Amino acid sequence: MFKKIRIITHSGTFHSDEAFAIATLKMFLKQKYKDRFFKPRFEILRTRNLELIKEGDYVVDIGGEYNPEKLIFDHHQIEGAGERENGIPYASFGLVWKKFGENICDSREIANEIDEKMVQSVDALDSGINLYDLKIPNVPPYLFFDLGATYNFLAVHNGNKPMQSFLKMIDLAEEVLLREIERAVIQEKQKEKVLEVYNKMEDKRLIVFDEDYDDYVIDKTLGRFSEPLFVVKPNNNENEEWKLKTIRKGGGSFDSKKDLPLEWAGKRDEELQKITGVSDAVFCHNKRFIAVVRSKEGALSLARLALQEL
């Protein structure tokens, strides 16, 4: 048994915000009906016909109003559909996520993480807000916005099949969202462990983990404290190596709070072992944010040397 659910969006060129908005709706509805006798069957209609729009169960990125009670999620009206505290306006992805994100994630905190990591950038670009300045001319970051442009281009180039391309993009958006939520759930648990270890360390300049927690979690969690500079943790590969890593400054920066010693940069094996006196040192990245060692003891020895240069 199936329950037919009609989702309406606009025709013409499609964008990443309505693709992700519809993917969000599909995820919510699949979850809502997962224990029911009938399952949702989605009819996605792209149109600008006002009469057809009125027949939609959910209306996304068209409709002339934002009315979550009526399940209409448009942001193109003159007054818009509101904005976040940081000034980023809500586009259709953000409006749908604001209503259903917490239900999908079963957590307000994780829903906020996804909004900050993914949703806001999609909304910003759809609203004409530039999020970055190019440091290298003609080398921009590749964004979901660019992916949407590629899907639109190929829809025309490959025989003018916009609906087929749009459905593929929705499937991709759903897959990405599912993966990011799964990762965020794991990361949320890791944050607690990272803080627990941090609070137990006597010398908080060096935080030592016996598990390979995600580098993003470590940097975001420890980066807000002034003391932590370096981390020692398992490298989580088949060679059972350990690594010494720096802690990023945060805010999406690749800059470390403190780099590893300059003379280690790009050195490996015997050359690095000779410089450091650590017999099982493997290599140090030439950007000096990570060094790999074959043992925990070796990683701790490298960490102590790095701390001596402060």
FILO-730099 format. One line per 4 residues: number of its first residue (from 0); their letters; for each residue z, x, y of N, C-alpha, C, CB. Coordinates in steps of 0.2 Angstrom, whole numbers, plus 5000, padded with zeros to 4 digits. Glycine has a CB too. Layout:
NUM = a = Z/X/Y/Z/X/Y/Z/X/Y/Z/X/Y ~ ... $
REM end
This chain:
0 = mfkk = 5000/5004/4994/5000/5000/5000/5000/5004/5006/5006/4995/5000 ~ 4996/5002/5011/4996/5006/5017/4997/5002/5023/4989/5009/5018 ~ 5000/5005/5029/5000/5002/5035/4996/5005/5040/5008/5002/5038 ~ 4991/5001/5042/4986/5004/5047/4989/5005/5054/4980/5000/5047 $
4 = irii = 4988/5011/5057/4991/5013/5063/4985/5015/5067/4997/5018/5063 ~ 4984/5012/5073/4978/5014/5077/4981/5018/5083/4974/5008/5080 ~ 4978/5024/5084/4980/5029/5089/4974/5029/5094/4983/5036/5087 ~ 4975/5028/5100/4969/5028/5105/4970/5034/5109/4969/5021/5109 $
8 = thsg = 4964/5038/5111/4964/5043/5116/4957/5042/5119/4965/5050/5113 ~ 4956/5046/5124/4950/5046/5128/4944/5049/5124/4950/5049/5135 ~ 4938/5047/5126/4932/5050/5123/4930/5056/5128/4926/5045/5122 ~ 4924/5059/5126/4922/5065/5130/4925/5071/5127/4923/5063/5137 $
12 = tfhs = 4925/5076/5132/4928/5082/5130/4936/5081/5128/4928/5087/5136 ~ 4938/5084/5122/4945/5084/5121/4948/5090/5122/4945/5082/5113 ~ 4955/5090/5123/4959/5095/5124/4965/5096/5120/4962/5095/5132 ~ 4968/5102/5120/4973/5103/5115/4979/5099/5116/4976/5111/5116 $
16 = deaf = 4980/5096/5123/4986/5092/5124/4986/5085/5120/4987/5090/5131 ~ 4980/5082/5119/4980/5076/5116/4980/5077/5108/4974/5072/5118 ~ 4977/5083/5106/4977/5085/5099/4984/5086/5096/4972/5091/5098 ~ 4988/5089/5100/4995/5091/5098/4999/5084/5099/4998/5096/5102 $
20 = aiat = 4997/5080/5104/5001/5074/5105/5000/5069/5098/4999/5070/5111 ~ 4994/5069/5096/4992/5065/5090/4995/5068/5084/4985/5064/5090 ~ 4995/5074/5084/4998/5078/5078/5005/5076/5078/4997/5085/5078 ~ 5009/5076/5083/5016/5074/5084/5017/5067/5082/5018/5075/5091 $
24 = lkmf = 5013/5062/5084/5013/5055/5082/5013/5055/5074/5008/5051/5085 ~ 5008/5058/5071/5007/5058/5064/5013/5061/5060/5000/5062/5062 ~ 5016/5066/5063/5022/5069/5059/5027/5064/5060/5024/5075/5063 ~ 5028/5061/5066/5034/5056/5066/5033/5050/5062/5034/5054/5074 $
28 = lkqk = 5027/5047/5062/5026/5041/5058/5026/5043/5050/5019/5038/5060 ~ 5024/5048/5048/5024/5050/5041/5032/5051/5039/5021/5057/5040 ~ 5036/5053/5044/5043/5054/5042/5046/5047/5042/5046/5058/5047 ~ 5044/5043/5047/5047/5036/5048/5046/5032/5042/5044/5033/5054 $
32 = ykdr = 5040/5033/5039/5038/5028/5033/5038/5032/5026/5031/5026/5034 ~ 5041/5038/5026/5041/5041/5020/5045/5038/5014/5044/5048/5021 ~ 5050/5034/5016/5054/5030/5010/5052/5023/5010/5061/5031/5012 ~ 5047/5021/5013/5044/5014/5013/5039/5013/5007/5041/5012/5020 $
36 = ffkp = 5039/5007/5005/5034/5005/5000/5027/5007/5002/5035/4998/4998 ~ 5025/5006/5009/5019/5007/5011/5019/5013/5015/5016/5001/5016 ~ 5013/5016/5016/5012/5023/5019/5007/5022/5025/5009/5028/5014 ~ 5008/5026/5030/5004/5025/5036/4997/5027/5035/5007/5029/5042 $
40 = rfei = 4992/5024/5037/4985/5026/5037/4983/5026/5044/4980/5021/5033 ~ 4980/5031/5047/4979/5032/5054/4972/5031/5055/4981/5039/5056 ~ 4971/5027/5061/4964/5026/5063/4964/5029/5070/4962/5018/5063 ~ 4961/5034/5072/4961/5038/5078/4954/5036/5082/4961/5045/5077 $
44 = lrtr = 4955/5033/5087/4949/5030/5091/4948/5034/5098/4949/5022/5092 ~ 4943/5036/5099/4941/5040/5106/4937/5035/5110/4938/5047/5105 ~ 4940/5032/5115/4936/5028/5119/4938/5027/5126/4936/5021/5116 ~ 4935/5024/5131/4937/5023/5138/4936/5015/5139/4933/5027/5143 $
48 = nlel = 4935/5012/5134/4934/5004/5134/4941/5001/5135/4931/5001/5128 ~ 4943/4998/5141/4949/4996/5142/4952/4990/5137/4949/4993/5149 ~ 4947/4986/5135/4949/4981/5130/4951/4984/5123/4943/4976/5129 ~ 4948/4990/5121/4949/4993/5115/4956/4997/5116/4944/4998/5113 $
52 = ikeg = 4957/4999/5122/4963/5003/5123/4969/4999/5122/4963/5006/5130 ~ 4969/4992/5124/4974/4988/5124/4976/4986/5116/4972/4981/5127 ~ 4971/4987/5112/4973/4986/5105/4976/4992/5101/4966/4984/5101 ~ 4977/4997/5105/4980/5003/5101/4988/5002/5100/4979/5009/5105 $
56 = dyvv = 4990/5004/5094/4997/5004/5093/5001/5010/5097/4999/5005/5085 ~ 4997/5015/5098/4999/5021/5102/4993/5023/5106/5002/5027/5098 ~ 4994/5024/5113/4989/5026/5117/4991/5033/5120/4988/5021/5123 ~ 4987/5038/5120/4988/5045/5121/4983/5047/5126/4988/5049/5115 $
60 = digg = 4985/5050/5132/4981/5053/5137/4976/5049/5140/4977/5059/5133 ~ 4977/5043/5140/4973/5038/5143/4977/5031/5144/4966/5036/5139 ~ 4975/5026/5148/4979/5020/5148/4981/5019/5155/4985/5020/5144 ~ 4982/5024/5160/4984/5023/5166/4991/5023/5168/4980/5017/5169 $
64 = eynp = 4995/5024/5163/5002/5023/5164/5006/5027/5159/5005/5016/5164 ~ 5012/5029/5161/5017/5032/5156/5022/5026/5155/5020/5038/5158 ~ 5022/5024/5149/5027/5018/5147/5029/5019/5140/5024/5011/5148 ~ 5034/5024/5138/5036/5025/5132/5038/5019/5128/5042/5030/5131 $
68 = ekli = 5041/5014/5131/5043/5008/5127/5037/5004/5125/5047/5003/5132 ~ 5031/5004/5128/5025/5001/5126/5021/5006/5122/5021/4999/5132 ~ 5023/5012/5121/5020/5018/5117/5013/5020/5121/5019/5015/5110 ~ 5013/5020/5127/5008/5023/5131/5010/5029/5134/5005/5017/5137 $
72 = fdhh = 5006/5034/5133/5008/5041/5135/5002/5044/5139/5010/5046/5129 ~ 5001/5042/5145/4996/5045/5150/5000/5049/5155/4991/5040/5152 ~ 4996/5053/5158/4999/5057/5164/4994/5058/5170/5001/5064/5162 ~ 4988/5054/5169/4983/5055/5174/4983/5051/5180/4976/5054/5171 $
76 = qieg = 4988/5046/5180/4989/5042/5186/4991/5046/5192/4994/5036/5184 ~ 4990/5043/5198/4992/5047/5204/4999/5050/5204/4991/5042/5210 ~ 5004/5046/5202/5011/5048/5203/5012/5053/5197/5015/5042/5203 ~ 5008/5054/5192/5009/5058/5186/5014/5055/5182/5012/5065/5188 $
80 = ager = 5017/5059/5177/5022/5056/5173/5029/5060/5173/5019/5056/5166 ~ 5030/5063/5178/5036/5067/5179/5035/5074/5177/5042/5064/5175 ~ 5040/5078/5179/5040/5085/5177/5047/5088/5175/5037/5089/5183 ~ 5047/5094/5172/5053/5097/5170/5057/5100/5175/5051/5102/5164 $
84 = engi = 5063/5102/5174/5067/5106/5180/5063/5112/5182/5073/5107/5177 ~ 5059/5115/5178/5056/5121/5180/5049/5120/5184/5055/5126/5174 ~ 5048/5113/5185/5042/5112/5188/5035/5110/5184/5040/5117/5193 ~ 5036/5112/5178/5030/5110/5174/5029/5103/5172/5030/5114/5167 $
88 = pyas = 5023/5100/5174/5023/5093/5173/5022/5091/5166/5016/5090/5177 ~ 5023/5085/5164/5022/5082/5157/5015/5080/5157/5027/5077/5156 ~ 5011/5083/5152/5005/5080/5149/5006/5076/5143/5000/5086/5148 ~ 5001/5074/5140/5002/5069/5134/5006/5072/5129/4995/5067/5132 $
92 = fglv = 5005/5079/5127/5009/5082/5122/5016/5082/5124/5007/5090/5121 ~ 5018/5084/5130/5025/5084/5132/5028/5077/5132/5026/5087/5138 ~ 5024/5072/5134/5027/5065/5134/5029/5062/5127/5022/5060/5137 ~ 5024/5064/5122/5025/5062/5115/5031/5066/5112/5019/5062/5111 $
96 = wkkf = 5031/5072/5114/5036/5076/5111/5043/5074/5114/5035/5084/5112 ~ 5043/5072/5120/5050/5070/5123/5053/5064/5120/5049/5069/5131 ~ 5048/5060/5117/5051/5054/5114/5052/5055/5107/5045/5048/5115 ~ 5048/5059/5103/5049/5059/5096/5051/5066/5093/5042/5057/5093 $
100 = geni = 5051/5071/5098/5052/5078/5095/5059/5078/5092/5052/5083/5101 ~ 5064/5075/5094/5071/5076/5091/5071/5072/5085/5076/5073/5096 ~ 5068/5067/5084/5067/5063/5077/5064/5068/5072/5064/5057/5078 ~ 5058/5071/5074/5055/5075/5070/5059/5081/5067/5048/5077/5073 $
104 = cdsr = 5062/5084/5072/5066/5090/5071/5073/5089/5068/5066/5095/5077 ~ 5075/5083/5069/5082/5081/5067/5087/5085/5071/5083/5081/5060 ~ 5085/5087/5077/5089/5092/5081/5087/5092/5088/5090/5099/5078 ~ 5091/5090/5093/5089/5091/5100/5088/5098/5102/5094/5088/5105 $
108 = eian = 5092/5103/5099/5091/5110/5101/5085/5113/5099/5097/5114/5098 ~ 5083/5111/5092/5077/5114/5090/5071/5111/5093/5076/5112/5082 ~ 5071/5104/5095/5066/5101/5099/5065/5104/5105/5067/5093/5100 ~ 5070/5106/5109/5070/5110/5115/5067/5117/5114/5077/5110/5118 $
112 = eide = 5068/5120/5109/5065/5126/5107/5058/5126/5107/5068/5129/5101 ~ 5055/5121/5103/5048/5120/5102/5045/5118/5109/5047/5114/5097 ~ 5048/5114/5113/5046/5112/5119/5045/5119/5124/5050/5107/5123 ~ 5050/5123/5124/5050/5129/5128/5044/5134/5125/5057/5132/5128 $
116 = kmvq = 5044/5134/5118/5039/5139/5116/5032/5137/5116/5042/5141/5108 ~ 5031/5131/5114/5024/5128/5113/5022/5123/5118/5023/5126/5107 ~ 5026/5118/5119/5024/5112/5122/5022/5113/5130/5029/5106/5121 ~ 5027/5117/5133/5026/5117/5140/5020/5121/5142/5032/5121/5143 $
120 = svda = 5018/5126/5138/5012/5130/5140/5006/5126/5139/5011/5136/5135 ~ 5006/5121/5134/5000/5117/5133/5000/5112/5139/5000/5113/5126 ~ 5005/5109/5141/5006/5104/5146/5004/5108/5153/5013/5101/5147 ~ 5006/5114/5154/5005/5117/5160/4997/5118/5161/5008/5124/5161 $
124 = ldsg = 4994/5121/5156/4987/5122/5157/4983/5116/5158/4984/5126/5151 ~ 4985/5111/5154/4981/5104/5155/4982/5101/5162/4984/5099/5150 ~ 4988/5103/5165/4989/5101/5172/4987/5106/5177/4997/5100/5173 ~ 4983/5111/5175/4980/5116/5180/4985/5121/5183/4977/5112/5185 $
128 = inly = 4990/5122/5179/4995/5127/5181/4994/5134/5178/5002/5125/5180 ~ 4993/5139/5181/4992/5146/5178/4999/5149/5177/4988/5150/5183 ~ 5000/5151/5171/5006/5153/5168/5007/5161/5169/5008/5151/5161 ~ 5001/5164/5170/5001/5172/5170/4997/5175/5175/5000/5174/5162 $
132 = dlki = 4998/5181/5176/4993/5185/5180/4990/5191/5176/4997/5188/5187 ~ 4984/5192/5176/4981/5197/5171/4983/5204/5174/4973/5196/5171 ~ 4986/5208/5169/4987/5215/5171/4981/5219/5169/4993/5217/5167 ~ 4977/5217/5165/4970/5220/5163/4965/5215/5164/4970/5223/5156 $
136 = pnvp = 4960/5217/5169/4955/5212/5171/4951/5210/5164/4950/5215/5176 ~ 4949/5204/5164/4945/5201/5159/4948/5202/5152/4938/5205/5159 ~ 4954/5202/5151/4957/5202/5145/4963/5197/5145/4960/5210/5143 ~ 4962/5191/5145/4967/5186/5145/4970/5185/5138/4965/5179/5148 $
140 = pylf = 4976/5182/5138/4979/5180/5131/4975/5174/5128/4986/5178/5132 ~ 4975/5174/5122/4971/5168/5119/4976/5163/5118/4968/5171/5112 ~ 4974/5157/5120/4979/5151/5120/4976/5145/5117/4980/5149/5128 ~ 4980/5140/5115/4977/5134/5112/4972/5131/5117/4983/5129/5111 $
144 = fdlg = 4972/5131/5123/4967/5129/5128/4960/5132/5126/4969/5131/5135 ~ 4960/5138/5124/4954/5142/5122/4952/5139/5116/4955/5149/5122 ~ 4956/5138/5111/4954/5135/5105/4951/5128/5105/4960/5134/5100 ~ 4954/5124/5110/4951/5117/5111/4944/5118/5114/4955/5113/5116 $
148 = atyn = 4943/5123/5118/4936/5124/5121/4931/5126/5116/4936/5129/5127 ~ 4933/5130/5111/4929/5132/5105/4927/5127/5101/4932/5138/5101 ~ 4932/5122/5099/4930/5116/5095/4926/5112/5099/4937/5113/5093 ~ 4926/5111/5105/4922/5107/5109/4915/5110/5109/4924/5106/5116 $
152 = flav = 4914/5116/5110/4908/5119/5110/4904/5119/5104/4909/5127/5112 ~ 4908/5120/5098/4904/5120/5092/4903/5113/5090/4909/5123/5086 ~ 4907/5108/5092/4905/5101/5091/4898/5099/5093/4910/5096/5094 ~ 4896/5102/5099/4890/5100/5102/4884/5105/5098/4890/5102/5109 $
156 = hngn = 4886/5111/5098/4881/5116/5095/4879/5114/5088/4884/5123/5095 ~ 4884/5111/5084/4883/5110/5077/4881/5103/5076/4889/5112/5073 ~ 4878/5100/5080/4875/5093/5079/4879/5087/5083/4875/5092/5072 ~ 4882/5089/5088/4886/5084/5092/4890/5080/5088/4881/5080/5096 $
160 = kpmq = 4895/5083/5085/4900/5079/5080/4907/5080/5083/4900/5082/5073 ~ 4908/5077/5089/4915/5078/5092/4921/5075/5088/4915/5075/5099 ~ 4920/5070/5085/4925/5067/5081/4927/5071/5076/4923/5060/5079 ~ 4922/5074/5072/4924/5078/5066/4928/5084/5069/4917/5080/5063 $
164 = sflk = 4926/5087/5074/4929/5093/5077/4936/5091/5079/4925/5096/5083 ~ 4937/5085/5083/4943/5083/5085/4948/5082/5080/4943/5077/5089 ~ 4946/5079/5074/4951/5078/5068/4953/5085/5065/4947/5074/5063 ~ 4948/5089/5065/4950/5096/5062/4955/5099/5067/4944/5101/5062 $
168 = midl = 4954/5099/5073/4959/5102/5078/4966/5098/5077/4957/5101/5085 ~ 4966/5092/5076/4973/5088/5075/4976/5091/5069/4971/5081/5075 ~ 4972/5092/5064/4975/5094/5057/4978/5101/5058/4970/5095/5052 ~ 4974/5105/5062/4977/5112/5064/4983/5112/5068/4971/5116/5067 $
172 = aeev = 4983/5107/5073/4989/5107/5077/4995/5104/5073/4988/5102/5083 ~ 4994/5100/5068/5000/5098/5064/5002/5103/5060/4997/5092/5060 ~ 4998/5107/5057/5000/5113/5053/5004/5118/5057/4994/5116/5050 ~ 5002/5119/5063/5005/5124/5067/5012/5121/5069/5001/5126/5074 $
176 = llre = 5012/5115/5071/5019/5112/5073/5024/5112/5067/5018/5105/5075 ~ 5021/5111/5061/5026/5111/5055/5028/5118/5054/5022/5108/5049 ~ 5024/5123/5054/5026/5130/5053/5031/5132/5059/5020/5134/5054 ~ 5030/5130/5065/5035/5132/5070/5041/5129/5070/5031/5130/5077 $
180 = iera = 5041/5122/5068/5048/5119/5067/5052/5122/5061/5047/5111/5065 ~ 5048/5124/5055/5051/5127/5050/5054/5133/5052/5046/5128/5044 ~ 5051/5137/5056/5053/5144/5058/5059/5143/5063/5048/5148/5062 ~ 5059/5138/5067/5064/5137/5072/5071/5135/5068/5062/5131/5077 $
184 = viqe = 5070/5131/5063/5076/5129/5059/5079/5135/5056/5074/5124/5054 ~ 5075/5139/5053/5078/5145/5050/5081/5150/5056/5073/5149/5046 ~ 5078/5150/5061/5080/5155/5067/5087/5152/5070/5075/5155/5072 ~ 5087/5146/5070/5094/5143/5073/5100/5145/5068/5093/5135/5073 $
188 = kqke = 5099/5145/5062/5104/5147/5057/5105/5155/5058/5102/5146/5050 ~ 5100/5158/5059/5101/5166/5060/5104/5167/5067/5094/5169/5060 ~ 5103/5163/5072/5107/5165/5078/5114/5165/5077/5105/5159/5083 ~ 5117/5160/5073/5124/5160/5072/5126/5166/5068/5126/5154/5068 $
192 = kvle = 5122/5169/5064/5124/5175/5060/5124/5181/5064/5119/5176/5054 ~ 5119/5181/5069/5118/5187/5073/5124/5187/5078/5112/5186/5077 ~ 5126/5181/5081/5132/5181/5085/5139/5183/5081/5133/5174/5088 ~ 5139/5181/5075/5145/5183/5071/5146/5190/5070/5145/5179/5064 $
196 = vynk = 5140/5193/5069/5140/5201/5068/5142/5204/5074/5133/5203/5065 ~ 5138/5202/5080/5140/5205/5086/5147/5205/5088/5135/5201/5092 ~ 5150/5199/5087/5157/5198/5089/5162/5203/5085/5159/5191/5088 ~ 5160/5205/5079/5164/5209/5075/5163/5217/5076/5162/5208/5068 $
200 = medk = 5157/5219/5080/5156/5226/5081/5161/5229/5086/5149/5227/5083 ~ 5164/5234/5085/5168/5238/5090/5164/5241/5095/5172/5243/5086 ~ 5159/5245/5093/5155/5248/5098/5148/5243/5099/5152/5255/5097 ~ 5148/5239/5104/5143/5234/5104/5136/5236/5107/5146/5228/5109 $
204 = rliv = 5136/5243/5108/5130/5246/5110/5125/5246/5104/5130/5253/5113 ~ 5128/5246/5098/5124/5247/5092/5126/5241/5087/5125/5254/5088 ~ 5122/5237/5085/5123/5231/5081/5120/5232/5074/5121/5224/5084 ~ 5124/5232/5069/5122/5234/5062/5122/5228/5058/5126/5239/5059 $
208 = fded = 5116/5226/5055/5115/5220/5051/5114/5222/5044/5110/5216/5053 ~ 5116/5219/5039/5115/5220/5032/5109/5215/5029/5121/5219/5027 ~ 5107/5211/5034/5101/5207/5032/5096/5207/5037/5103/5199/5032 ~ 5089/5206/5035/5084/5207/5040/5083/5201/5044/5077/5209/5036 $
212 = yddy = 5087/5200/5049/5086/5194/5054/5080/5195/5058/5092/5193/5058 ~ 5077/5190/5060/5071/5190/5064/5072/5193/5071/5068/5183/5065 ~ 5067/5198/5072/5067/5202/5078/5068/5197/5085/5061/5207/5079 ~ 5064/5192/5085/5064/5187/5090/5071/5184/5091/5059/5182/5089 $
216 = vidk = 5074/5182/5086/5081/5180/5086/5086/5185/5089/5083/5177/5079 ~ 5085/5191/5086/5090/5196/5088/5089/5198/5096/5088/5203/5084 ~ 5083/5198/5098/5081/5200/5105/5084/5194/5110/5074/5201/5106 ~ 5082/5188/5108/5084/5182/5112/5092/5181/5112/5081/5176/5110 $
220 = tlgr = 5095/5182/5106/5102/5181/5106/5106/5187/5109/5104/5180/5099 ~ 5104/5193/5108/5108/5199/5110/5106/5201/5117/5108/5205/5105 ~ 5100/5199/5119/5097/5201/5125/5101/5199/5131/5090/5199/5126 ~ 5105/5193/5130/5108/5191/5136/5115/5194/5137/5110/5183/5135 $
224 = fsep = 5117/5199/5133/5123/5203/5133/5121/5209/5136/5127/5203/5127 ~ 5126/5212/5140/5124/5219/5143/5125/5225/5139/5129/5220/5149 ~ 5129/5224/5134/5131/5230/5130/5125/5232/5125/5137/5229/5126 ~ 5123/5228/5121/5119/5230/5115/5112/5233/5117/5117/5224/5111 $
228 = lfvv = 5111/5239/5114/5105/5243/5116/5100/5244/5109/5106/5249/5118 ~ 5104/5245/5104/5100/5246/5097/5103/5242/5092/5101/5254/5096 ~ 5098/5241/5087/5100/5237/5081/5098/5241/5075/5096/5230/5081 ~ 5102/5241/5070/5100/5244/5063/5100/5238/5058/5105/5250/5061 $
232 = kpnn = 5095/5238/5054/5094/5232/5049/5089/5234/5044/5092/5226/5053 ~ 5089/5231/5038/5084/5232/5033/5077/5231/5036/5086/5228/5027 ~ 5073/5235/5033/5066/5234/5035/5062/5228/5031/5062/5240/5035 ~ 5065/5226/5026/5063/5220/5022/5056/5221/5019/5063/5214/5026 $
236 = nene = 5054/5227/5016/5048/5228/5013/5049/5231/5006/5044/5233/5017 ~ 5044/5232/5002/5045/5234/4995/5048/5241/4994/5039/5233/4992 ~ 5048/5245/5000/5051/5252/4999/5058/5252/5001/5047/5256/5004 ~ 5061/5246/5002/5068/5246/5004/5070/5250/5009/5072/5247/4997 $
240 = ewkl = 5066/5251/5014/5068/5255/5020/5072/5252/5025/5061/5258/5024 ~ 5075/5255/5030/5079/5253/5035/5076/5255/5042/5086/5256/5035 ~ 5078/5251/5047/5075/5253/5053/5080/5253/5059/5069/5248/5055 ~ 5078/5257/5064/5082/5257/5070/5077/5254/5075/5085/5264/5072 $
244 = ktir = 5079/5248/5079/5075/5245/5084/5079/5245/5090/5073/5239/5081 ~ 5075/5245/5096/5078/5243/5102/5078/5236/5103/5074/5247/5108 ~ 5082/5234/5108/5083/5227/5110/5079/5226/5116/5090/5225/5111 ~ 5074/5221/5116/5070/5219/5122/5074/5216/5128/5064/5214/5120 $
248 = kggg = 5071/5217/5134/5075/5214/5139/5075/5207/5140/5071/5217/5146 ~ 5070/5204/5136/5070/5196/5136/5065/5194/5141/5077/5193/5138 ~ 5064/5187/5141/5060/5183/5145/5052/5185/5143/5061/5186/5152 ~ 5051/5186/5137/5044/5188/5134/5042/5195/5136/5040/5183/5138 $
252 = sfds = 5046/5199/5138/5045/5206/5140/5044/5210/5134/5050/5209/5145 ~ 5040/5215/5134/5040/5220/5128/5044/5226/5130/5032/5222/5127 ~ 5047/5226/5136/5051/5232/5138/5058/5232/5135/5051/5232/5146 ~ 5060/5238/5132/5066/5238/5129/5072/5240/5134/5066/5244/5124 $
256 = kkdl = 5078/5238/5133/5083/5239/5137/5084/5247/5137/5090/5236/5135 ~ 5083/5250/5132/5084/5257/5131/5079/5260/5126/5091/5260/5130 ~ 5074/5264/5128/5069/5267/5123/5073/5272/5118/5063/5270/5126 ~ 5070/5273/5113/5072/5279/5108/5070/5285/5111/5069/5278/5101 $
260 = plew = 5073/5291/5109/5072/5297/5113/5064/5299/5113/5075/5303/5109 ~ 5062/5302/5119/5055/5304/5120/5052/5308/5115/5054/5307/5127 ~ 5056/5313/5113/5054/5318/5108/5052/5315/5101/5059/5324/5107 ~ 5055/5309/5100/5053/5306/5093/5046/5303/5093/5059/5301/5091 $
264 = agkr = 5044/5301/5099/5038/5297/5099/5032/5299/5095/5036/5296/5107 ~ 5030/5295/5091/5024/5296/5087/5025/5301/5081/5019/5299/5091 ~ 5031/5303/5080/5033/5308/5075/5034/5305/5068/5039/5313/5077 ~ 5032/5308/5063/5034/5305/5056/5035/5311/5051/5028/5301/5054 $
268 = deel = 5039/5309/5046/5040/5313/5040/5043/5319/5042/5034/5314/5036 ~ 5041/5325/5040/5044/5331/5041/5045/5333/5048/5040/5337/5037 ~ 5040/5331/5052/5041/5333/5059/5047/5329/5062/5034/5331/5063 ~ 5047/5323/5061/5053/5319/5063/5059/5321/5060/5052/5311/5062 $
272 = qkit = 5059/5323/5054/5065/5325/5051/5068/5332/5054/5064/5326/5043 ~ 5063/5336/5055/5065/5342/5059/5068/5341/5065/5059/5347/5059 ~ 5065/5337/5069/5068/5336/5076/5075/5332/5076/5063/5331/5080 ~ 5076/5328/5071/5082/5324/5071/5087/5326/5067/5080/5317/5069 $
276 = gvsd = 5085/5330/5062/5090/5332/5057/5092/5327/5051/5096/5335/5060 ~ 5088/5321/5052/5089/5316/5047/5084/5317/5041/5088/5309/5051 ~ 5086/5318/5035/5082/5320/5030/5077/5315/5027/5086/5323/5025 ~ 5079/5309/5028/5074/5303/5026/5071/5299/5031/5078/5299/5021 $
280 = avfc = 5070/5302/5037/5067/5299/5043/5059/5298/5041/5068/5302/5049 ~ 5056/5292/5042/5049/5291/5040/5045/5291/5046/5049/5284/5037 ~ 5046/5288/5052/5042/5288/5057/5045/5285/5063/5035/5285/5056 ~ 5043/5286/5069/5045/5283/5075/5039/5281/5079/5050/5288/5080 $
284 = hnkr = 5039/5275/5081/5033/5272/5085/5032/5276/5091/5033/5264/5086 ~ 5025/5277/5093/5024/5281/5099/5026/5277/5105/5017/5282/5100 ~ 5028/5270/5105/5030/5267/5111/5038/5267/5111/5028/5260/5111 ~ 5041/5270/5105/5048/5271/5105/5053/5265/5105/5050/5275/5111 $
288 = fiav = 5050/5260/5101/5054/5254/5101/5057/5253/5093/5051/5248/5103 ~ 5054/5257/5089/5057/5256/5082/5056/5263/5078/5053/5251/5078 ~ 5061/5265/5074/5060/5270/5069/5062/5268/5062/5065/5276/5072 ~ 5059/5270/5057/5060/5268/5051/5063/5274/5047/5053/5266/5047 $
292 = vrsk = 5068/5273/5042/5071/5278/5038/5072/5275/5031/5078/5279/5042 ~ 5073/5279/5026/5073/5277/5020/5080/5274/5017/5071/5282/5015 ~ 5085/5275/5022/5092/5273/5020/5096/5270/5026/5096/5279/5017 ~ 5101/5266/5025/5105/5264/5030/5109/5270/5033/5110/5259/5027 $
296 = egal = 5111/5274/5030/5114/5280/5032/5110/5284/5037/5117/5285/5027 ~ 5104/5285/5035/5099/5288/5039/5098/5285/5046/5092/5289/5036 ~ 5097/5278/5045/5096/5274/5052/5102/5274/5056/5095/5267/5050 ~ 5108/5274/5053/5114/5275/5057/5114/5282/5061/5120/5274/5053 $
300 = slar = 5112/5287/5057/5112/5294/5060/5107/5294/5066/5110/5299/5055 ~ 5101/5291/5065/5096/5291/5071/5099/5287/5077/5090/5288/5069 ~ 5103/5281/5075/5106/5277/5081/5111/5281/5084/5109/5271/5078 ~ 5115/5285/5081/5120/5289/5084/5117/5295/5089/5125/5293/5079 $
304 = lalq = 5111/5297/5087/5108/5302/5091/5105/5299/5097/5102/5306/5087 ~ 5102/5293/5096/5100/5289/5102/5105/5287/5107/5096/5283/5100 ~ 5111/5286/5104/5116/5284/5109/5119/5290/5113/5122/5281/5105 ~ 5118/5296/5110/5121/5302/5113/5117/5304/5119/5120/5308/5108 $
308 = el = 5111/5301/5120/5106/5302/5126/5108/5297/5132/5099/5302/5124 ~ 5112/5293/5131/5114/5288/5136/5118/5292/5142/5118/5282/5134 $
REM end
